[in-house]
Amino acid sequence: MSKPIGSIPSGGSIPSSGQRVRGRRRGGQSVSTRAPRVWVFAKEPKFARFQRKLQVQRLNEPAIDVFDQADQVTLIAQLPGISRDGIDLHIEGDLVIIEAMGMLSVGQVKYYREVLLPFEVETVPQKLTLNNGVLEIDLRRMKSARGSKKRKGTAT
């Protein structure tokens, strides 16, 4: 069984990485090495001021149905306990982000969902309704700039 190169002082602390540790190897030769970096964790006392509670708010994903039509997309999301004021809707290209906060009988509830659409839509919803916790969003397909294409035989 080999002996360790260094020893921990009786105070219980380990020397920092800049301090040198002296120890002995087999054969009685003295060796000087640098102490490795070590993390020292002290236990918190069991006093009331050190007992903390970590409250994590649960983030729910609402159930969403996507109905694709020729010139529009309809999203139907189930958001129980949400009022119209508690909904944040972000529309960017073909991505819709729904964020909502509200109150249920068990406490506060928060919803978050990102939905990728089959095509790019306009940033303003055509129709937005909320009835009994069911959010319905109608989004119109973005009109492409057809006049900007070059035609054969025309001078530019």
VMD Tcl script that builds the backbone (N, CA, C; Angstrom):
set m [mol new atoms 468]
animate dup $m
set s [atomselect $m all]
$s set {name element resname resid chain x y z} {
  {N N MET 1 A 0.838 -1.171 0.000}
  {CA C MET 1 A 0.000 0.000 0.000}
  {C C MET 1 A 0.888 1.241 0.000}
  {N N SER 2 A 0.658 2.133 -0.925}
  {CA C SER 2 A 1.506 3.323 -1.027}
  {C C SER 2 A 0.937 4.452 -0.184}
  {N N LYS 3 A 1.826 5.312 0.263}
  {CA C LYS 3 A 1.413 6.460 1.058}
  {C C LYS 3 A 1.129 7.631 0.121}
  {N N PRO 4 A 0.198 8.516 0.484}
  {CA C PRO 4 A -0.075 9.683 -0.364}
  {C C PRO 4 A 1.118 10.622 -0.386}
  {N N ILE 5 A 1.208 11.412 -1.464}
  {CA C ILE 5 A 2.330 12.343 -1.623}
  {C C ILE 5 A 2.249 13.458 -0.599}
  {N N GLY 6 A 1.077 13.992 -0.379}
  {CA C GLY 6 A 0.914 15.083 0.582}
  {C C GLY 6 A -0.040 14.671 1.671}
  {N N SER 7 A -0.241 15.536 2.607}
  {CA C SER 7 A -1.189 15.244 3.670}
  {C C SER 7 A -2.039 16.481 3.911}
  {N N ILE 8 A -3.238 16.249 4.406}
  {CA C ILE 8 A -4.131 17.356 4.711}
  {C C ILE 8 A -3.823 17.804 6.127}
  {N N PRO 9 A -3.608 19.100 6.335}
  {CA C PRO 9 A -3.334 19.608 7.680}
  {C C PRO 9 A -4.498 19.315 8.615}
  {N N SER 10 A -4.229 19.379 9.914}
  {CA C SER 10 A -5.235 19.038 10.918}
  {C C SER 10 A -6.416 20.005 10.887}
  {N N GLY 11 A -6.267 21.196 10.325}
  {CA C GLY 11 A -7.370 22.165 10.235}
  {C C GLY 11 A -8.442 21.725 9.261}
  {N N GLY 12 A -8.167 20.779 8.374}
  {CA C GLY 12 A -9.160 20.259 7.463}
  {C C GLY 12 A -9.170 20.933 6.107}
  {N N SER 13 A -8.328 21.934 5.889}
  {CA C SER 13 A -8.350 22.609 4.591}
  {C C SER 13 A -7.275 22.024 3.687}
  {N N ILE 14 A -7.505 22.138 2.409}
  {CA C ILE 14 A -6.554 21.650 1.419}
  {C C ILE 14 A -5.825 22.862 0.854}
  {N N PRO 15 A -4.505 22.804 0.685}
  {CA C PRO 15 A -3.768 23.953 0.180}
  {C C PRO 15 A -4.266 24.353 -1.203}
  {N N SER 16 A -4.216 25.650 -1.504}
  {CA C SER 16 A -4.639 26.130 -2.822}
  {C C SER 16 A -3.615 25.705 -3.870}
  {N N SER 17 A -3.943 25.964 -5.150}
  {CA C SER 17 A -3.085 25.473 -6.223}
  {C C SER 17 A -1.724 26.160 -6.249}
  {N N GLY 18 A -1.573 27.311 -5.594}
  {CA C GLY 18 A -0.295 28.009 -5.605}
  {C C GLY 18 A 0.661 27.538 -4.524}
  {N N GLN 19 A 0.174 26.843 -3.491}
  {CA C GLN 19 A 1.025 26.407 -2.400}
  {C C GLN 19 A 1.682 25.072 -2.739}
  {N N ARG 20 A 2.837 24.878 -2.188}
  {CA C ARG 20 A 3.557 23.625 -2.417}
  {C C ARG 20 A 3.272 22.636 -1.296}
  {N N VAL 21 A 3.246 21.385 -1.669}
  {CA C VAL 21 A 3.004 20.316 -0.709}
  {C C VAL 21 A 4.254 19.452 -0.659}
  {N N ARG 22 A 4.703 19.134 0.533}
  {CA C ARG 22 A 5.873 18.272 0.671}
  {C C ARG 22 A 5.404 16.899 1.111}
  {N N GLY 23 A 6.018 15.902 0.527}
  {CA C GLY 23 A 5.669 14.546 0.883}
  {C C GLY 23 A 6.852 13.631 0.650}
  {N N ARG 24 A 6.712 12.356 0.934}
  {CA C ARG 24 A 7.784 11.385 0.728}
  {C C ARG 24 A 7.280 10.283 -0.183}
  {N N ARG 25 A 8.174 9.850 -1.044}
  {CA C ARG 25 A 7.891 8.697 -1.887}
  {C C ARG 25 A 8.582 7.497 -1.298}
  {N N ARG 26 A 8.414 6.376 -1.947}
  {CA C ARG 26 A 9.113 5.171 -1.506}
  {C C ARG 26 A 10.614 5.373 -1.633}
  {N N GLY 27 A 11.320 4.866 -0.770}
  {CA C GLY 27 A 12.770 4.991 -0.803}
  {C C GLY 27 A 13.262 6.172 0.007}
  {N N GLY 28 A 12.359 6.930 0.661}
  {CA C GLY 28 A 12.769 8.010 1.530}
  {C C GLY 28 A 13.125 9.294 0.824}
  {N N GLN 29 A 12.876 9.413 -0.493}
  {CA C GLN 29 A 13.203 10.649 -1.199}
  {C C GLN 29 A 12.101 11.674 -0.964}
  {N N SER 30 A 12.501 12.913 -0.708}
  {CA C SER 30 A 11.552 13.991 -0.483}
  {C C SER 30 A 11.160 14.597 -1.827}
  {N N VAL 31 A 9.880 14.808 -2.043}
  {CA C VAL 31 A 9.368 15.344 -3.310}
  {C C VAL 31 A 8.526 16.574 -3.004}
  {N N SER 32 A 8.705 17.611 -3.838}
  {CA C SER 32 A 7.910 18.822 -3.696}
  {C C SER 32 A 7.038 18.964 -4.938}
  {N N THR 33 A 5.729 19.016 -4.759}
  {CA C THR 33 A 4.798 19.154 -5.882}
  {C C THR 33 A 3.782 20.232 -5.578}
  {N N ARG 34 A 3.094 20.668 -6.619}
  {CA C ARG 34 A 2.007 21.639 -6.429}
  {C C ARG 34 A 0.723 20.878 -6.152}
  {N N ALA 35 A -0.065 21.410 -5.248}
  {CA C ALA 35 A -1.336 20.771 -4.899}
  {C C ALA 35 A -2.327 20.943 -6.054}
  {N N PRO 36 A -3.126 19.931 -6.328}
  {CA C PRO 36 A -4.130 20.062 -7.384}
  {C C PRO 36 A -5.248 21.005 -6.941}
  {N N ARG 37 A -5.955 21.575 -7.935}
  {CA C ARG 37 A -7.098 22.428 -7.583}
  {C C ARG 37 A -8.225 21.538 -7.087}
  {N N VAL 38 A -8.796 21.908 -5.983}
  {CA C VAL 38 A -9.827 21.103 -5.358}
  {C C VAL 38 A -10.962 22.018 -4.928}
  {N N TRP 39 A -12.190 21.568 -5.171}
  {CA C TRP 39 A -13.365 22.293 -4.697}
  {C C TRP 39 A -13.699 21.796 -3.303}
  {N N VAL 40 A -13.860 22.725 -2.380}
  {CA C VAL 40 A -14.213 22.372 -1.019}
  {C C VAL 40 A -15.606 22.917 -0.745}
  {N N PHE 41 A -16.523 22.026 -0.386}
  {CA C PHE 41 A -17.895 22.425 -0.107}
  {C C PHE 41 A -18.153 22.323 1.384}
  {N N ALA 42 A -18.620 23.408 1.950}
  {CA C ALA 42 A -18.958 23.406 3.371}
  {C C ALA 42 A -20.458 23.188 3.507}
  {N N LYS 43 A -20.855 22.401 4.474}
  {CA C LYS 43 A -22.276 22.159 4.707}
  {C C LYS 43 A -22.899 23.400 5.327}
  {N N GLU 44 A -24.143 23.690 4.893}
  {CA C GLU 44 A -24.859 24.822 5.479}
  {C C GLU 44 A -25.389 24.405 6.844}
  {N N PRO 45 A -25.335 25.315 7.787}
  {CA C PRO 45 A -25.903 24.998 9.094}
  {C C PRO 45 A -27.418 24.832 8.978}
  {N N LYS 46 A -28.007 24.111 9.909}
  {CA C LYS 46 A -29.441 23.857 9.853}
  {C C LYS 46 A -30.226 24.947 10.581}
  {N N PHE 47 A -29.827 26.182 10.396}
  {CA C PHE 47 A -30.555 27.303 10.968}
  {C C PHE 47 A -31.692 27.668 10.032}
  {N N ALA 48 A -32.707 28.297 10.548}
  {CA C ALA 48 A -33.882 28.654 9.754}
  {C C ALA 48 A -33.519 29.634 8.633}
  {N N ARG 49 A -32.581 30.507 8.860}
  {CA C ARG 49 A -32.254 31.504 7.841}
  {C C ARG 49 A -31.574 30.888 6.620}
  {N N PHE 50 A -31.011 29.686 6.740}
  {CA C PHE 50 A -30.358 29.039 5.623}
  {C C PHE 50 A -31.264 28.053 4.893}
  {N N GLN 51 A -32.438 27.791 5.411}
  {CA C GLN 51 A -33.351 26.871 4.744}
  {C C GLN 51 A -34.162 27.656 3.730}
  {N N ARG 52 A -33.919 27.357 2.465}
  {CA C ARG 52 A -34.569 28.086 1.377}
  {C C ARG 52 A -35.443 27.124 0.592}
  {N N LYS 53 A -36.535 27.650 0.075}
  {CA C LYS 53 A -37.387 26.855 -0.798}
  {C C LYS 53 A -37.223 27.385 -2.216}
  {N N LEU 54 A -37.073 26.489 -3.127}
  {CA C LEU 54 A -36.966 26.854 -4.522}
  {C C LEU 54 A -38.298 26.532 -5.181}
  {N N GLN 55 A -38.979 27.569 -5.644}
  {CA C GLN 55 A -40.264 27.365 -6.285}
  {C C GLN 55 A -40.072 27.472 -7.790}
  {N N VAL 56 A -40.402 26.416 -8.480}
  {CA C VAL 56 A -40.272 26.376 -9.924}
  {C C VAL 56 A -41.670 26.394 -10.506}
  {N N GLN 57 A -41.910 27.381 -11.362}
  {CA C GLN 57 A -43.215 27.464 -11.985}
  {C C GLN 57 A -43.269 26.519 -13.164}
  {N N ARG 58 A -44.294 25.738 -13.225}
  {CA C ARG 58 A -44.434 24.748 -14.281}
  {C C ARG 58 A -44.845 25.434 -15.575}
  {N N LEU 59 A -44.221 25.030 -16.672}
  {CA C LEU 59 A -44.507 25.580 -17.987}
  {C C LEU 59 A -45.217 24.499 -18.783}
  {N N ASN 60 A -46.451 24.762 -19.169}
  {CA C ASN 60 A -47.258 23.773 -19.880}
  {C C ASN 60 A -47.235 24.039 -21.377}
  {N N GLU 61 A -47.350 22.977 -22.156}
  {CA C GLU 61 A -47.502 23.090 -23.605}
  {C C GLU 61 A -48.959 22.821 -23.937}
  {N N PRO 62 A -49.643 23.800 -24.506}
  {CA C PRO 62 A -51.049 23.570 -24.828}
  {C C PRO 62 A -51.194 22.628 -26.021}
  {N N ALA 63 A -52.307 21.898 -26.044}
  {CA C ALA 63 A -52.612 21.049 -27.195}
  {C C ALA 63 A -53.054 21.957 -28.342}
  {N N ILE 64 A -52.457 21.760 -29.526}
  {CA C ILE 64 A -52.748 22.617 -30.678}
  {C C ILE 64 A -53.067 21.748 -31.881}
  {N N ASP 65 A -54.135 22.128 -32.590}
  {CA C ASP 65 A -54.486 21.515 -33.865}
  {C C ASP 65 A -54.213 22.533 -34.954}
  {N N VAL 66 A -53.592 22.083 -36.061}
  {CA C VAL 66 A -53.281 22.963 -37.192}
  {C C VAL 66 A -54.062 22.461 -38.398}
  {N N PHE 67 A -54.873 23.347 -38.974}
  {CA C PHE 67 A -55.646 23.030 -40.161}
  {C C PHE 67 A -55.108 23.852 -41.319}
  {N N ASP 68 A -54.556 23.165 -42.314}
  {CA C ASP 68 A -53.928 23.798 -43.474}
  {C C ASP 68 A -54.940 23.866 -44.611}
  {N N GLN 69 A -55.150 25.062 -45.145}
  {CA C GLN 69 A -56.013 25.259 -46.305}
  {C C GLN 69 A -55.189 25.905 -47.399}
  {N N ALA 70 A -55.774 26.147 -48.557}
  {CA C ALA 70 A -55.021 26.663 -49.701}
  {C C ALA 70 A -54.383 28.018 -49.423}
  {N N ASP 71 A -55.136 28.940 -48.837}
  {CA C ASP 71 A -54.607 30.297 -48.648}
  {C C ASP 71 A -54.539 30.725 -47.190}
  {N N GLN 72 A -54.837 29.825 -46.251}
  {CA C GLN 72 A -54.751 30.189 -44.835}
  {C C GLN 72 A -54.498 28.966 -43.967}
  {N N VAL 73 A -54.111 29.240 -42.730}
  {CA C VAL 73 A -53.887 28.207 -41.714}
  {C C VAL 73 A -54.725 28.584 -40.502}
  {N N THR 74 A -55.379 27.588 -39.913}
  {CA C THR 74 A -56.156 27.806 -38.695}
  {C C THR 74 A -55.503 27.017 -37.564}
  {N N LEU 75 A -55.201 27.703 -36.474}
  {CA C LEU 75 A -54.650 27.076 -35.266}
  {C C LEU 75 A -55.716 27.089 -34.191}
  {N N ILE 76 A -55.918 25.957 -33.530}
  {CA C ILE 76 A -56.847 25.876 -32.401}
  {C C ILE 76 A -56.052 25.340 -31.209}
  {N N ALA 77 A -55.940 26.169 -30.160}
  {CA C ALA 77 A -55.151 25.822 -28.971}
  {C C ALA 77 A -56.049 25.779 -27.751}
  {N N GLN 78 A -55.800 24.825 -26.871}
  {CA C GLN 78 A -56.555 24.706 -25.625}
  {C C GLN 78 A -55.762 25.368 -24.505}
  {N N LEU 79 A -56.294 26.484 -24.005}
  {CA C LEU 79 A -55.632 27.259 -22.951}
  {C C LEU 79 A -56.607 27.499 -21.794}
  {N N PRO 80 A -56.873 26.497 -20.962}
  {CA C PRO 80 A -57.813 26.695 -19.862}
  {C C PRO 80 A -57.274 27.678 -18.828}
  {N N GLY 81 A -58.169 28.543 -18.343}
  {CA C GLY 81 A -57.807 29.504 -17.301}
  {C C GLY 81 A -57.161 30.768 -17.817}
  {N N ILE 82 A -57.174 30.998 -19.119}
  {CA C ILE 82 A -56.508 32.158 -19.713}
  {C C ILE 82 A -57.545 33.168 -20.176}
  {N N SER 83 A -57.294 34.451 -19.885}
  {CA C SER 83 A -58.130 35.523 -20.422}
  {C C SER 83 A -57.424 36.110 -21.645}
  {N N ARG 84 A -58.144 36.900 -22.413}
  {CA C ARG 84 A -57.577 37.470 -23.643}
  {C C ARG 84 A -56.377 38.373 -23.345}
  {N N ASP 85 A -56.382 39.035 -22.182}
  {CA C ASP 85 A -55.274 39.932 -21.816}
  {C C ASP 85 A -54.000 39.169 -21.486}
  {N N GLY 86 A -54.107 37.905 -21.129}
  {CA C GLY 86 A -52.939 37.127 -20.723}
  {C C GLY 86 A -52.229 36.419 -21.863}
  {N N ILE 87 A -52.612 36.685 -23.117}
  {CA C ILE 87 A -52.028 35.978 -24.258}
  {C C ILE 87 A -51.052 36.884 -25.001}
  {N N ASP 88 A -49.849 36.364 -25.260}
  {CA C ASP 88 A -48.861 37.024 -26.121}
  {C C ASP 88 A -48.672 36.149 -27.346}
  {N N LEU 89 A -48.912 36.716 -28.511}
  {CA C LEU 89 A -48.820 35.983 -29.762}
  {C C LEU 89 A -47.755 36.639 -30.623}
  {N N HIS 90 A -46.743 35.859 -31.044}
  {CA C HIS 90 A -45.663 36.359 -31.894}
  {C C HIS 90 A -45.691 35.567 -33.195}
  {N N ILE 91 A -45.728 36.283 -34.315}
  {CA C ILE 91 A -45.760 35.639 -35.628}
  {C C ILE 91 A -44.592 36.174 -36.440}
  {N N GLU 92 A -43.714 35.268 -36.884}
  {CA C GLU 92 A -42.553 35.642 -37.688}
  {C C GLU 92 A -42.392 34.630 -38.813}
  {N N GLY 93 A -42.739 35.021 -40.028}
  {CA C GLY 93 A -42.590 34.136 -41.174}
  {C C GLY 93 A -43.485 32.919 -41.053}
  {N N ASP 94 A -42.880 31.734 -40.900}
  {CA C ASP 94 A -43.652 30.502 -40.774}
  {C C ASP 94 A -43.626 29.941 -39.349}
  {N N LEU 95 A -43.344 30.790 -38.360}
  {CA C LEU 95 A -43.274 30.379 -36.961}
  {C C LEU 95 A -44.256 31.195 -36.131}
  {N N VAL 96 A -45.069 30.500 -35.324}
  {CA C VAL 96 A -46.012 31.147 -34.410}
  {C C VAL 96 A -45.621 30.750 -32.993}
  {N N ILE 97 A -45.473 31.743 -32.116}
  {CA C ILE 97 A -45.139 31.501 -30.708}
  {C C ILE 97 A -46.302 31.983 -29.860}
  {N N ILE 98 A -46.845 31.077 -29.046}
  {CA C ILE 98 A -47.963 31.403 -28.163}
  {C C ILE 98 A -47.461 31.334 -26.722}
  {N N GLU 99 A -47.588 32.454 -26.001}
  {CA C GLU 99 A -47.268 32.520 -24.580}
  {C C GLU 99 A -48.516 33.015 -23.864}
  {N N ALA 100 A -48.869 32.394 -22.744}
  {CA C ALA 100 A -50.066 32.799 -22.019}
  {C C ALA 100 A -49.892 32.542 -20.533}
  {N N MET 101 A -50.473 33.440 -19.720}
  {CA C MET 101 A -50.476 33.287 -18.266}
  {C C MET 101 A -51.889 33.524 -17.761}
  {N N GLY 102 A -52.289 32.739 -16.776}
  {CA C GLY 102 A -53.623 32.891 -16.209}
  {C C GLY 102 A -53.721 32.185 -14.878}
  {N N MET 103 A -54.942 32.128 -14.358}
  {CA C MET 103 A -55.185 31.506 -13.060}
  {C C MET 103 A -56.163 30.354 -13.206}
  {N N LEU 104 A -55.838 29.253 -12.561}
  {CA C LEU 104 A -56.738 28.115 -12.426}
  {C C LEU 104 A -57.074 27.970 -10.951}
  {N N SER 105 A -57.903 27.003 -10.622}
  {CA C SER 105 A -58.263 26.792 -9.218}
  {C C SER 105 A -57.070 26.326 -8.383}
  {N N VAL 106 A -56.086 25.681 -9.014}
  {CA C VAL 106 A -54.906 25.203 -8.290}
  {C C VAL 106 A -53.808 26.251 -8.188}
  {N N GLY 107 A -53.942 27.361 -8.901}
  {CA C GLY 107 A -52.940 28.420 -8.849}
  {C C GLY 107 A -52.654 28.982 -10.228}
  {N N GLN 108 A -51.520 29.655 -10.321}
  {CA C GLN 108 A -51.151 30.296 -11.579}
  {C C GLN 108 A -50.639 29.262 -12.577}
  {N N VAL 109 A -50.980 29.470 -13.853}
  {CA C VAL 109 A -50.569 28.549 -14.906}
  {C C VAL 109 A -49.946 29.364 -16.036}
  {N N LYS 110 A -48.914 28.776 -16.667}
  {CA C LYS 110 A -48.229 29.451 -17.775}
  {C C LYS 110 A -48.101 28.459 -18.922}
  {N N TYR 111 A -48.402 28.932 -20.133}
  {CA C TYR 111 A -48.326 28.109 -21.336}
  {C C TYR 111 A -47.307 28.701 -22.292}
  {N N TYR 112 A -46.613 27.818 -23.018}
  {CA C TYR 112 A -45.659 28.250 -24.050}
  {C C TYR 112 A -45.626 27.190 -25.129}
  {N N ARG 113 A -45.733 27.623 -26.394}
  {CA C ARG 113 A -45.667 26.672 -27.507}
  {C C ARG 113 A -45.200 27.389 -28.761}
  {N N GLU 114 A -44.301 26.750 -29.495}
  {CA C GLU 114 A -43.855 27.220 -30.808}
  {C C GLU 114 A -44.403 26.261 -31.847}
  {N N VAL 115 A -44.997 26.818 -32.910}
  {CA C VAL 115 A -45.600 26.005 -33.954}
  {C C VAL 115 A -44.988 26.419 -35.293}
  {N N LEU 116 A -44.462 25.426 -36.013}
  {CA C LEU 116 A -43.909 25.669 -37.341}
  {C C LEU 116 A -45.006 25.410 -38.364}
  {N N LEU 117 A -45.282 26.411 -39.195}
  {CA C LEU 117 A -46.354 26.335 -40.174}
  {C C LEU 117 A -45.823 25.851 -41.517}
  {N N PRO 118 A -46.694 25.334 -42.386}
  {CA C PRO 118 A -46.234 24.819 -43.682}
  {C C PRO 118 A -45.806 25.900 -44.663}
  {N N PHE 119 A -46.196 27.161 -44.428}
  {CA C PHE 119 A -45.796 28.262 -45.303}
  {C C PHE 119 A -45.775 29.553 -44.492}
  {N N GLU 120 A -45.175 30.604 -45.062}
  {CA C GLU 120 A -45.098 31.886 -44.373}
  {C C GLU 120 A -46.465 32.554 -44.370}
  {N N VAL 121 A -46.771 33.226 -43.251}
  {CA C VAL 121 A -48.062 33.885 -43.094}
  {C C VAL 121 A -47.855 35.360 -42.776}
  {N N GLU 122 A -48.942 36.124 -42.898}
  {CA C GLU 122 A -48.895 37.545 -42.545}
  {C C GLU 122 A -48.754 37.683 -41.035}
  {N N THR 123 A -48.163 38.777 -40.607}
  {CA C THR 123 A -47.876 38.956 -39.176}
  {C C THR 123 A -49.105 39.349 -38.361}
  {N N VAL 124 A -50.174 39.766 -39.023}
  {CA C VAL 124 A -51.407 40.129 -38.317}
  {C C VAL 124 A -52.442 39.031 -38.549}
  {N N PRO 125 A -53.004 38.448 -37.488}
  {CA C PRO 125 A -54.000 37.386 -37.682}
  {C C PRO 125 A -55.269 37.924 -38.337}
  {N N GLN 126 A -55.857 37.110 -39.196}
  {CA C GLN 126 A -57.104 37.477 -39.843}
  {C C GLN 126 A -58.251 37.390 -38.831}
  {N N LYS 127 A -58.196 36.392 -37.956}
  {CA C LYS 127 A -59.226 36.189 -36.934}
  {C C LYS 127 A -58.555 35.647 -35.676}
  {N N LEU 128 A -58.943 36.190 -34.521}
  {CA C LEU 128 A -58.391 35.764 -33.234}
  {C C LEU 128 A -59.522 35.754 -32.221}
  {N N THR 129 A -59.928 34.567 -31.778}
  {CA C THR 129 A -61.017 34.457 -30.808}
  {C C THR 129 A -60.595 33.549 -29.661}
  {N N LEU 130 A -61.155 33.828 -28.478}
  {CA C LEU 130 A -60.928 33.014 -27.281}
  {C C LEU 130 A -62.269 32.781 -26.607}
  {N N ASN 131 A -62.729 31.542 -26.626}
  {CA C ASN 131 A -64.000 31.171 -26.003}
  {C C ASN 131 A -63.782 29.958 -25.115}
  {N N ASN 132 A -64.080 30.104 -23.814}
  {CA C ASN 132 A -63.985 28.998 -22.851}
  {C C ASN 132 A -62.631 28.294 -22.889}
  {N N GLY 133 A -61.565 29.044 -22.984}
  {CA C GLY 133 A -60.224 28.470 -22.962}
  {C C GLY 133 A -59.758 27.885 -24.276}
  {N N VAL 134 A -60.510 28.085 -25.357}
  {CA C VAL 134 A -60.117 27.601 -26.680}
  {C C VAL 134 A -59.772 28.804 -27.546}
  {N N LEU 135 A -58.502 28.875 -27.947}
  {CA C LEU 135 A -58.010 29.979 -28.775}
  {C C LEU 135 A -58.015 29.544 -30.231}
  {N N GLU 136 A -58.635 30.368 -31.077}
  {CA C GLU 136 A -58.680 30.078 -32.507}
  {C C GLU 136 A -58.017 31.232 -33.253}
  {N N ILE 137 A -57.027 30.889 -34.079}
  {CA C ILE 137 A -56.263 31.885 -34.825}
  {C C ILE 137 A -56.320 31.519 -36.302}
  {N N ASP 138 A -56.776 32.453 -37.129}
  {CA C ASP 138 A -56.745 32.279 -38.581}
  {C C ASP 138 A -55.652 33.169 -39.141}
  {N N LEU 139 A -54.721 32.570 -39.872}
  {CA C LEU 139 A -53.595 33.300 -40.451}
  {C C LEU 139 A -53.623 33.142 -41.967}
  {N N ARG 140 A -53.515 34.257 -42.660}
  {CA C ARG 140 A -53.544 34.249 -44.118}
  {C C ARG 140 A -52.137 34.053 -44.656}
  {N N ARG 141 A -52.052 33.286 -45.746}
  {CA C ARG 141 A -50.777 33.045 -46.420}
  {C C ARG 141 A -50.217 34.372 -46.926}
  {N N MET 142 A -48.890 34.553 -46.767}
  {CA C MET 142 A -48.246 35.771 -47.227}
  {C C MET 142 A -48.244 35.780 -48.757}
  {N N LYS 143 A -48.635 36.931 -49.300}
  {CA C LYS 143 A -48.671 37.058 -50.754}
  {C C LYS 143 A -47.253 37.250 -51.268}
  {N N SER 144 A -46.880 36.448 -52.275}
  {CA C SER 144 A -45.540 36.583 -52.845}
  {C C SER 144 A -45.534 37.735 -53.825}
  {N N ALA 145 A -44.392 38.344 -54.000}
  {CA C ALA 145 A -44.247 39.484 -54.920}
  {C C ALA 145 A -44.081 38.946 -56.335}
  {N N ARG 146 A -45.199 38.724 -57.019}
  {CA C ARG 146 A -45.139 38.158 -58.354}
  {C C ARG 146 A -44.660 39.163 -59.384}
  {N N GLY 147 A -44.877 40.444 -59.169}
  {CA C GLY 147 A -44.466 41.465 -60.132}
  {C C GLY 147 A -42.964 41.663 -60.184}
  {N N SER 148 A -42.232 41.128 -59.218}
  {CA C SER 148 A -40.791 41.343 -59.188}
  {C C SER 148 A -40.024 40.332 -60.031}
  {N N LYS 149 A -40.711 39.287 -60.555}
  {CA C LYS 149 A -40.011 38.289 -61.366}
  {C C LYS 149 A -39.732 38.861 -62.757}
  {N N LYS 150 A -38.611 38.439 -63.346}
  {CA C LYS 150 A -38.254 38.887 -64.690}
  {C C LYS 150 A -38.965 38.012 -65.714}
  {N N ARG 151 A -39.437 38.641 -66.773}
  {CA C ARG 151 A -40.094 37.897 -67.853}
  {C C ARG 151 A -39.167 37.842 -69.042}
  {N N LYS 152 A -39.344 36.822 -69.841}
  {CA C LYS 152 A -38.524 36.690 -71.045}
  {C C LYS 152 A -38.900 37.775 -72.033}
  {N N GLY 153 A -37.910 38.306 -72.724}
  {CA C GLY 153 A -38.121 39.249 -73.801}
  {C C GLY 153 A -38.347 40.678 -73.338}
  {N N THR 154 A -38.242 40.989 -72.074}
  {CA C THR 154 A -38.419 42.366 -71.606}
  {C C THR 154 A -37.067 42.933 -71.254}
  {N N ALA 155 A -36.922 44.202 -71.531}
  {CA C ALA 155 A -35.670 44.890 -71.230}
  {C C ALA 155 A -35.726 45.416 -69.803}
  {N N THR 156 A -34.609 45.281 -69.103}
  {CA C THR 156 A -34.561 45.785 -67.730}
  {C C THR 156 A -33.568 46.895 -67.594}
}
mol reanalyze $m
mol bondsrecalc $m
mol representation Tube
mol addrep $m
